[in-house]
Amino acid sequence: LKPWVSKHADVGQTFDDSRRIAALYAQDRRCRHAGVEAMPAALIWEVVGGADKGGIIVRGGRDLRSVALAQRLSIGAQVKQVELDNGRLRFSLVAGSGPDEGWVSLTCGGRTLVQRHMQLP
């Protein structure tokens, strides 16, 4: 695992949750074993909005009228893009606190809530 993390230094520096790094490593190994050069690129987003509210609202569905989850996604949290649709991001949590998955808006009232952070190889 250490050589892989060294090769993907920005992954090791960005994600302090070793279980999530191990999961990325395992996915990469499965892809290589199947004859794929590397796992598909994944976009990582970072929460930059919601400071005045303790994070941003996460909804259970794509629709803005869908149920808001009890927990907010914390500022600085990093999420992996699962789907992007018309300014709405379906995510899975990579680092930080908040729901493990859900939907968030990229912007609200002209303010950026989530911005692209990096692309994993």
C-alpha positions in Angstrom: 0.0 0.0 0.0 2.8 2.5 0.8 4.3 2.4 -2.7 0.9 3.0 -4.2 0.2 5.9 -1.8 3.7 7.4 -2.7 2.9 7.1 -6.4 -0.4 8.9 -5.8 1.1 11.4 -3.3 -1.7 13.9 -3.6 -4.2 11.1 -2.6 -2.1 10.4 0.5 -1.8 14.0 1.4 -5.4 14.8 0.8 -7.2 11.9 2.4 -6.3 11.2 6.0 -8.8 8.4 6.4 -6.6 5.3 5.8 -9.7 3.1 5.2 -10.7 5.2 2.2 -7.2 5.2 0.8 -7.2 1.4 1.2 -10.5 1.2 -0.7 -9.1 3.3 -3.6 -6.0 1.1 -3.6 -8.1 -2.0 -3.7 -10.2 -0.6 -6.6 -7.1 0.2 -8.5 -5.7 -3.3 -8.0 -8.9 -4.9 -9.1 -8.9 -2.8 -12.3 -5.3 -3.7 -13.1 -6.0 -7.4 -12.4 -8.9 -7.2 -14.9 -6.5 -5.9 -17.5 -7.5 -2.2 -17.2 -4.5 0.2 -17.1 -5.9 2.0 -14.1 -9.2 2.7 -12.4 -11.4 5.2 -14.1 -10.8 8.8 -13.2 -12.8 10.1 -10.3 -13.5 13.7 -9.7 -13.1 14.9 -6.1 -15.0 17.9 -4.9 -14.5 20.0 -1.8 -17.2 21.8 0.3 -16.4 25.5 0.4 -19.8 26.9 1.4 -22.1 26.8 4.3 -19.7 28.3 6.9 -22.5 30.3 8.5 -24.7 27.3 8.8 -22.3 24.6 9.9 -22.1 23.0 6.4 -24.3 22.5 3.4 -27.6 20.7 3.1 -27.6 17.2 1.7 -30.7 15.7 0.2 -31.7 12.1 -0.3 -32.7 12.6 -4.0 -31.8 14.7 -7.0 -34.9 16.9 -6.7 -34.5 20.1 -4.6 -37.9 19.1 -2.9 -36.5 15.7 -1.8 -36.1 15.1 1.9 -33.1 16.9 3.5 -30.9 14.6 5.5 -30.4 15.3 9.2 -26.6 15.8 8.9 -25.0 18.5 6.9 -21.8 18.1 4.8 -19.0 19.9 6.7 -16.9 22.7 5.3 -13.7 21.1 3.9 -15.3 17.7 3.4 -14.2 16.0 0.2 -16.6 13.9 -1.9 -16.3 11.7 -4.9 -18.6 12.5 -7.8 -21.0 9.7 -8.6 -23.3 11.8 -10.9 -23.6 15.4 -12.0 -26.9 16.7 -13.2 -27.9 20.2 -13.9 -26.0 21.8 -11.0 -26.7 18.9 -8.6 -24.0 16.6 -7.5 -24.6 13.0 -6.3 -21.6 12.1 -4.1 -20.0 9.6 -1.8 -18.0 10.9 1.1 -14.2 10.6 0.9 -13.1 12.7 3.9 -14.6 15.0 6.4 -17.9 14.7 8.2 -21.4 14.3 6.8 -23.6 11.7 5.3 -21.9 8.9 3.4 -23.8 9.7 0.2 -26.5 12.1 -1.1 -27.1 15.1 -3.4 -25.9 18.7 -3.0 -26.2 21.8 -5.1 -23.0 23.2 -6.6 -24.2 26.8 -6.0 -26.9 28.6 -4.1 -27.9 32.3 -4.5 -24.8 33.0 -6.6 -22.4 31.4 -4.0 -20.3 28.4 -4.6 -21.0 25.6 -2.2 -18.9 22.8 -3.7 -15.9 23.2 -6.1 -13.7 20.7 -8.0 -10.7 19.8 -5.9 -8.8 17.2 -8.0 -9.1 14.3 -10.4 -7.8 10.9 -9.2 -5.9 8.9 -11.8 
